[in-house]
Amino acid sequence: MVAGAGGAREVRVAITVNAPGAEPQALAQSSRQVARAVRAALAE
């Protein structure tokens, strides 16, 4: 988040992944994709 970009804003996001047998690496990659999408949406 960029400081001074229109004031402070606190955003909390909770995501539950239900993927039995999913590999930790795949879940980590998915979480990075979600974080990138959230940052992009907040920057609009």
mmCIF file of the N, C-alpha and C atoms, coordinates in Angstrom:
data_MODEL
# 
_entry.id   MODEL 
# 
loop_
_atom_site.group_PDB 
_atom_site.id 
_atom_site.type_symbol 
_atom_site.label_atom_id 
_atom_site.label_alt_id 
_atom_site.label_comp_id 
_atom_site.label_asym_id 
_atom_site.label_entity_id 
_atom_site.label_seq_id 
_atom_site.pdbx_PDB_ins_code 
_atom_site.Cartn_x 
_atom_site.Cartn_y 
_atom_site.Cartn_z 
_atom_site.occupancy 
_atom_site.B_iso_or_equiv 
_atom_site.pdbx_formal_charge 
_atom_site.auth_seq_id 
_atom_site.auth_comp_id 
_atom_site.auth_asym_id 
_atom_site.auth_atom_id 
_atom_site.pdbx_PDB_model_num 
ATOM 1   N N  . MET A 1 1  ? 0.846   -1.177  0.000  1.00 0.00 ? 1  MET A N  1 
ATOM 2   C CA . MET A 1 1  ? 0.000   0.000   0.000  1.00 0.00 ? 1  MET A CA 1 
ATOM 3   C C  . MET A 1 1  ? 0.890   1.239   0.000  1.00 0.00 ? 1  MET A C  1 
ATOM 4   N N  . VAL A 1 2  ? 0.479   2.241   -0.700 1.00 0.00 ? 2  VAL A N  1 
ATOM 5   C CA . VAL A 1 2  ? 1.280   3.452   -0.832 1.00 0.00 ? 2  VAL A CA 1 
ATOM 6   C C  . VAL A 1 2  ? 0.821   4.466   0.213  1.00 0.00 ? 2  VAL A C  1 
ATOM 7   N N  . ALA A 1 3  ? 1.752   4.938   1.017  1.00 0.00 ? 3  ALA A N  1 
ATOM 8   C CA . ALA A 1 3  ? 1.420   5.936   2.029  1.00 0.00 ? 3  ALA A CA 1 
ATOM 9   C C  . ALA A 1 3  ? 1.116   7.269   1.357  1.00 0.00 ? 3  ALA A C  1 
ATOM 10  N N  . GLY A 1 4  ? 0.131   7.970   1.869  1.00 0.00 ? 4  GLY A N  1 
ATOM 11  C CA . GLY A 1 4  ? -0.197  9.282   1.339  1.00 0.00 ? 4  GLY A CA 1 
ATOM 12  C C  . GLY A 1 4  ? -1.024  9.243   0.070  1.00 0.00 ? 4  GLY A C  1 
ATOM 13  N N  . ALA A 1 5  ? -1.552  8.102   -0.273 1.00 0.00 ? 5  ALA A N  1 
ATOM 14  C CA . ALA A 1 5  ? -2.348  7.981   -1.493 1.00 0.00 ? 5  ALA A CA 1 
ATOM 15  C C  . ALA A 1 5  ? -3.829  8.162   -1.166 1.00 0.00 ? 5  ALA A C  1 
ATOM 16  N N  . GLY A 1 6  ? -4.182  9.308   -0.634 1.00 0.00 ? 6  GLY A N  1 
ATOM 17  C CA . GLY A 1 6  ? -5.581  9.585   -0.359 1.00 0.00 ? 6  GLY A CA 1 
ATOM 18  C C  . GLY A 1 6  ? -6.028  9.194   1.028  1.00 0.00 ? 6  GLY A C  1 
ATOM 19  N N  . GLY A 1 7  ? -5.131  9.038   1.951  1.00 0.00 ? 7  GLY A N  1 
ATOM 20  C CA . GLY A 1 7  ? -5.509  8.725   3.323  1.00 0.00 ? 7  GLY A CA 1 
ATOM 21  C C  . GLY A 1 7  ? -5.301  7.259   3.654  1.00 0.00 ? 7  GLY A C  1 
ATOM 22  N N  . ALA A 1 8  ? -5.287  6.987   4.950  1.00 0.00 ? 8  ALA A N  1 
ATOM 23  C CA . ALA A 1 8  ? -5.066  5.618   5.410  1.00 0.00 ? 8  ALA A CA 1 
ATOM 24  C C  . ALA A 1 8  ? -6.339  4.806   5.237  1.00 0.00 ? 8  ALA A C  1 
ATOM 25  N N  . ARG A 1 9  ? -6.130  3.547   4.955  1.00 0.00 ? 9  ARG A N  1 
ATOM 26  C CA . ARG A 1 9  ? -7.279  2.662   4.759  1.00 0.00 ? 9  ARG A CA 1 
ATOM 27  C C  . ARG A 1 9  ? -6.864  1.282   5.240  1.00 0.00 ? 9  ARG A C  1 
ATOM 28  N N  . GLU A 1 10 ? -7.687  0.698   6.078  1.00 0.00 ? 10 GLU A N  1 
ATOM 29  C CA . GLU A 1 10 ? -7.390  -0.644  6.580  1.00 0.00 ? 10 GLU A CA 1 
ATOM 30  C C  . GLU A 1 10 ? -8.352  -1.624  5.933  1.00 0.00 ? 10 GLU A C  1 
ATOM 31  N N  . VAL A 1 11 ? -7.804  -2.621  5.301  1.00 0.00 ? 11 VAL A N  1 
ATOM 32  C CA . VAL A 1 11 ? -8.619  -3.626  4.628  1.00 0.00 ? 11 VAL A CA 1 
ATOM 33  C C  . VAL A 1 11 ? -8.218  -4.991  5.157  1.00 0.00 ? 11 VAL A C  1 
ATOM 34  N N  . ARG A 1 12 ? -9.193  -5.752  5.596  1.00 0.00 ? 12 ARG A N  1 
ATOM 35  C CA . ARG A 1 12 ? -8.928  -7.110  6.075  1.00 0.00 ? 12 ARG A CA 1 
ATOM 36  C C  . ARG A 1 12 ? -9.646  -8.075  5.153  1.00 0.00 ? 12 ARG A C  1 
ATOM 37  N N  . VAL A 1 13 ? -8.911  -9.054  4.682  1.00 0.00 ? 13 VAL A N  1 
ATOM 38  C CA . VAL A 1 13 ? -9.467  -10.040 3.773  1.00 0.00 ? 13 VAL A CA 1 
ATOM 39  C C  . VAL A 1 13 ? -9.217  -11.423 4.353  1.00 0.00 ? 13 VAL A C  1 
ATOM 40  N N  . ALA A 1 14 ? -10.247 -12.220 4.431  1.00 0.00 ? 14 ALA A N  1 
ATOM 41  C CA . ALA A 1 14 ? -10.108 -13.603 4.892  1.00 0.00 ? 14 ALA A CA 1 
ATOM 42  C C  . ALA A 1 14 ? -10.497 -14.525 3.747  1.00 0.00 ? 14 ALA A C  1 
ATOM 43  N N  . ILE A 1 15 ? -9.621  -15.448 3.434  1.00 0.00 ? 15 ILE A N  1 
ATOM 44  C CA . ILE A 1 15 ? -9.874  -16.377 2.333  1.00 0.00 ? 15 ILE A CA 1 
ATOM 45  C C  . ILE A 1 15 ? -9.698  -17.795 2.869  1.00 0.00 ? 15 ILE A C  1 
ATOM 46  N N  . THR A 1 16 ? -10.686 -18.625 2.627  1.00 0.00 ? 16 THR A N  1 
ATOM 47  C CA . THR A 1 16 ? -10.605 -20.019 3.036  1.00 0.00 ? 16 THR A CA 1 
ATOM 48  C C  . THR A 1 16 ? -10.460 -20.870 1.789  1.00 0.00 ? 16 THR A C  1 
ATOM 49  N N  . VAL A 1 17 ? -9.425  -21.689 1.777  1.00 0.00 ? 17 VAL A N  1 
ATOM 50  C CA . VAL A 1 17 ? -9.185  -22.574 0.634  1.00 0.00 ? 17 VAL A CA 1 
ATOM 51  C C  . VAL A 1 17 ? -9.493  -23.990 1.070  1.00 0.00 ? 17 VAL A C  1 
ATOM 52  N N  . ASN A 1 18 ? -10.420 -24.612 0.361  1.00 0.00 ? 18 ASN A N  1 
ATOM 53  C CA . ASN A 1 18 ? -10.789 -25.989 0.651  1.00 0.00 ? 18 ASN A CA 1 
ATOM 54  C C  . ASN A 1 18 ? -10.285 -26.841 -0.511 1.00 0.00 ? 18 ASN A C  1 
ATOM 55  N N  . ALA A 1 19 ? -9.043  -27.296 -0.402 1.00 0.00 ? 19 ALA A N  1 
ATOM 56  C CA . ALA A 1 19 ? -8.426  -28.063 -1.482 1.00 0.00 ? 19 ALA A CA 1 
ATOM 57  C C  . ALA A 1 19 ? -7.719  -29.283 -0.885 1.00 0.00 ? 19 ALA A C  1 
ATOM 58  N N  . PRO A 1 20 ? -8.455  -30.332 -0.642 1.00 0.00 ? 20 PRO A N  1 
ATOM 59  C CA . PRO A 1 20 ? -7.840  -31.530 -0.065 1.00 0.00 ? 20 PRO A CA 1 
ATOM 60  C C  . PRO A 1 20 ? -6.706  -32.055 -0.953 1.00 0.00 ? 20 PRO A C  1 
ATOM 61  N N  . GLY A 1 21 ? -5.577  -32.309 -0.333 1.00 0.00 ? 21 GLY A N  1 
ATOM 62  C CA . GLY A 1 21 ? -4.455  -32.863 -1.068 1.00 0.00 ? 21 GLY A CA 1 
ATOM 63  C C  . GLY A 1 21 ? -3.673  -31.866 -1.899 1.00 0.00 ? 21 GLY A C  1 
ATOM 64  N N  . ALA A 1 22 ? -4.049  -30.589 -1.844 1.00 0.00 ? 22 ALA A N  1 
ATOM 65  C CA . ALA A 1 22 ? -3.329  -29.578 -2.638 1.00 0.00 ? 22 ALA A CA 1 
ATOM 66  C C  . ALA A 1 22 ? -1.928  -29.401 -2.079 1.00 0.00 ? 22 ALA A C  1 
ATOM 67  N N  . GLU A 1 23 ? -0.996  -29.173 -2.970 1.00 0.00 ? 23 GLU A N  1 
ATOM 68  C CA . GLU A 1 23 ? 0.387   -29.003 -2.545 1.00 0.00 ? 23 GLU A CA 1 
ATOM 69  C C  . GLU A 1 23 ? 0.597   -27.601 -1.988 1.00 0.00 ? 23 GLU A C  1 
ATOM 70  N N  . PRO A 1 24 ? 1.422   -27.463 -0.954 1.00 0.00 ? 24 PRO A N  1 
ATOM 71  C CA . PRO A 1 24 ? 1.674   -26.145 -0.342 1.00 0.00 ? 24 PRO A CA 1 
ATOM 72  C C  . PRO A 1 24 ? 2.180   -25.109 -1.342 1.00 0.00 ? 24 PRO A C  1 
ATOM 73  N N  . GLN A 1 25 ? 2.989   -25.531 -2.295 1.00 0.00 ? 25 GLN A N  1 
ATOM 74  C CA . GLN A 1 25 ? 3.520   -24.588 -3.287 1.00 0.00 ? 25 GLN A CA 1 
ATOM 75  C C  . GLN A 1 25 ? 2.387   -24.004 -4.132 1.00 0.00 ? 25 GLN A C  1 
ATOM 76  N N  . ALA A 1 26 ? 1.431   -24.838 -4.523 1.00 0.00 ? 26 ALA A N  1 
ATOM 77  C CA . ALA A 1 26 ? 0.297   -24.366 -5.319 1.00 0.00 ? 26 ALA A CA 1 
ATOM 78  C C  . ALA A 1 26 ? -0.560  -23.399 -4.511 1.00 0.00 ? 26 ALA A C  1 
ATOM 79  N N  . LEU A 1 27 ? -0.758  -23.704 -3.226 1.00 0.00 ? 27 LEU A N  1 
ATOM 80  C CA . LEU A 1 27 ? -1.545  -22.803 -2.385 1.00 0.00 ? 27 LEU A CA 1 
ATOM 81  C C  . LEU A 1 27 ? -0.838  -21.472 -2.185 1.00 0.00 ? 27 LEU A C  1 
ATOM 82  N N  . ALA A 1 28 ? 0.472   -21.498 -2.025 1.00 0.00 ? 28 ALA A N  1 
ATOM 83  C CA . ALA A 1 28 ? 1.238   -20.260 -1.861 1.00 0.00 ? 28 ALA A CA 1 
ATOM 84  C C  . ALA A 1 28 ? 1.135   -19.404 -3.119 1.00 0.00 ? 28 ALA A C  1 
ATOM 85  N N  . GLN A 1 29 ? 1.206   -20.038 -4.278 1.00 0.00 ? 29 GLN A N  1 
ATOM 86  C CA . GLN A 1 29 ? 1.096   -19.289 -5.531 1.00 0.00 ? 29 GLN A CA 1 
ATOM 87  C C  . GLN A 1 29 ? -0.291  -18.670 -5.659 1.00 0.00 ? 29 GLN A C  1 
ATOM 88  N N  . SER A 1 30 ? -1.323  -19.423 -5.287 1.00 0.00 ? 30 SER A N  1 
ATOM 89  C CA . SER A 1 30 ? -2.686  -18.900 -5.335 1.00 0.00 ? 30 SER A CA 1 
ATOM 90  C C  . SER A 1 30 ? -2.844  -17.699 -4.410 1.00 0.00 ? 30 SER A C  1 
ATOM 91  N N  . SER A 1 31 ? -2.254  -17.762 -3.216 1.00 0.00 ? 31 SER A N  1 
ATOM 92  C CA . SER A 1 31 ? -2.382  -16.647 -2.276 1.00 0.00 ? 31 SER A CA 1 
ATOM 93  C C  . SER A 1 31 ? -1.693  -15.403 -2.819 1.00 0.00 ? 31 SER A C  1 
ATOM 94  N N  . ARG A 1 32 ? -0.578  -15.576 -3.523 1.00 0.00 ? 32 ARG A N  1 
ATOM 95  C CA . ARG A 1 32 ? 0.093   -14.419 -4.132 1.00 0.00 ? 32 ARG A CA 1 
ATOM 96  C C  . ARG A 1 32 ? -0.769  -13.812 -5.229 1.00 0.00 ? 32 ARG A C  1 
ATOM 97  N N  . GLN A 1 33 ? -1.458  -14.651 -5.999 1.00 0.00 ? 33 GLN A N  1 
ATOM 98  C CA . GLN A 1 33 ? -2.331  -14.148 -7.052 1.00 0.00 ? 33 GLN A CA 1 
ATOM 99  C C  . GLN A 1 33 ? -3.499  -13.366 -6.454 1.00 0.00 ? 33 GLN A C  1 
ATOM 100 N N  . VAL A 1 34 ? -4.056  -13.879 -5.368 1.00 0.00 ? 34 VAL A N  1 
ATOM 101 C CA . VAL A 1 34 ? -5.163  -13.181 -4.701 1.00 0.00 ? 34 VAL A CA 1 
ATOM 102 C C  . VAL A 1 34 ? -4.680  -11.845 -4.153 1.00 0.00 ? 34 VAL A C  1 
ATOM 103 N N  . ALA A 1 35 ? -3.511  -11.829 -3.510 1.00 0.00 ? 35 ALA A N  1 
ATOM 104 C CA . ALA A 1 35 ? -2.972  -10.585 -2.955 1.00 0.00 ? 35 ALA A CA 1 
ATOM 105 C C  . ALA A 1 35 ? -2.746  -9.557  -4.057 1.00 0.00 ? 35 ALA A C  1 
ATOM 106 N N  . ARG A 1 36 ? -2.232  -10.002 -5.197 1.00 0.00 ? 36 ARG A N  1 
ATOM 107 C CA . ARG A 1 36 ? -1.993  -9.085  -6.320 1.00 0.00 ? 36 ARG A CA 1 
ATOM 108 C C  . ARG A 1 36 ? -3.308  -8.499  -6.821 1.00 0.00 ? 36 ARG A C  1 
ATOM 109 N N  . ALA A 1 37 ? -4.355  -9.331  -6.912 1.00 0.00 ? 37 ALA A N  1 
ATOM 110 C CA . ALA A 1 37 ? -5.654  -8.862  -7.378 1.00 0.00 ? 37 ALA A CA 1 
ATOM 111 C C  . ALA A 1 37 ? -6.272  -7.871  -6.395 1.00 0.00 ? 37 ALA A C  1 
ATOM 112 N N  . VAL A 1 38 ? -6.116  -8.123  -5.099 1.00 0.00 ? 38 VAL A N  1 
ATOM 113 C CA . VAL A 1 38 ? -6.649  -7.202  -4.093 1.00 0.00 ? 38 VAL A CA 1 
ATOM 114 C C  . VAL A 1 38 ? -5.938  -5.853  -4.168 1.00 0.00 ? 38 VAL A C  1 
ATOM 115 N N  . ARG A 1 39 ? -4.594  -5.895  -4.261 1.00 0.00 ? 39 ARG A N  1 
ATOM 116 C CA . ARG A 1 39 ? -3.850  -4.632  -4.374 1.00 0.00 ? 39 ARG A CA 1 
ATOM 117 C C  . ARG A 1 39 ? -4.264  -3.850  -5.618 1.00 0.00 ? 39 ARG A C  1 
ATOM 118 N N  . ALA A 1 40 ? -4.450  -4.544  -6.725 1.00 0.00 ? 40 ALA A N  1 
ATOM 119 C CA . ALA A 1 40 ? -4.862  -3.873  -7.957 1.00 0.00 ? 40 ALA A CA 1 
ATOM 120 C C  . ALA A 1 40 ? -6.242  -3.242  -7.812 1.00 0.00 ? 40 ALA A C  1 
ATOM 121 N N  . ALA A 1 41 ? -7.162  -3.962  -7.160 1.00 0.00 ? 41 ALA A N  1 
ATOM 122 C CA . ALA A 1 41 ? -8.519  -3.422  -6.967 1.00 0.00 ? 41 ALA A CA 1 
ATOM 123 C C  . ALA A 1 41 ? -8.498  -2.204  -6.066 1.00 0.00 ? 41 ALA A C  1 
ATOM 124 N N  . LEU A 1 42 ? -7.658  -2.216  -5.039 1.00 0.00 ? 42 LEU A N  1 
ATOM 125 C CA . LEU A 1 42 ? -7.587  -1.075  -4.121 1.00 0.00 ? 42 LEU A CA 1 
ATOM 126 C C  . LEU A 1 42 ? -6.926  0.128   -4.780 1.00 0.00 ? 42 LEU A C  1 
ATOM 127 N N  . ALA A 1 43 ? -6.076  -0.104  -5.753 1.00 0.00 ? 43 ALA A N  1 
ATOM 128 C CA . ALA A 1 43 ? -5.367  0.992   -6.422 1.00 0.00 ? 43 ALA A CA 1 
ATOM 129 C C  . ALA A 1 43 ? -6.262  1.727   -7.402 1.00 0.00 ? 43 ALA A C  1 
ATOM 130 N N  . GLU A 1 44 ? -7.396  1.141   -7.762 1.00 0.00 ? 44 GLU A N  1 
ATOM 131 C CA . GLU A 1 44 ? -8.307  1.788   -8.738 1.00 0.00 ? 44 GLU A CA 1 
ATOM 132 C C  . GLU A 1 44 ? -8.946  3.025   -8.170 1.00 0.00 ? 44 GLU A C  1 
# 
